[in-house]
Amino acid sequence: MDARFTDMLRPFLKHSGAEPLDLAPDTDLRRLGVDSMQAIELLFTIEDTFGISLPDEDLNDTTFATAGSLWQAIAAQLPGEVTA
């Protein structure tokens, strides 16, 4: 995951802790408030931020489940990115 991704994602997350949220690949996005409506807004932001379109087969609950799964879907569309 890169800084551009985590900076883009943070405003979509509901975090009540005093410490800044440390985003890890296994961070559960649903637990932090990303519901179906948020996912649609997030999708538009991803497209604007990275200049990509996620394929229809990636527009599912599994992709939007964790920060890591979402990043893998994004990275797969970026030229020269390694998704492993």
C-alpha positions, 0 to 999 in steps of 0.5 A: 500500500502506498501513501497516496492510497492511505491518504485517500482512504482515511477520510472514509474511515470512522475512527474514534481513537486519540491516536492516528489510525494505523492502516494495515493490509488487514484493516477491516474497512466495514468495521471502520464504517465503509458501507455500500454507499461509502464504497460507491463514493470511495470508488469514484475517489479511487478513479479520480486519484489513480486515473483507473477504472476497477473492472466490474468483477472487482466491484464486490464485498471481498474487494472492499473488505480490507485495506489490503484487498482494496489496494490489490485491486487498485495496484492490479490496474496500475502500470508497473505495480506489483500486487503480491 
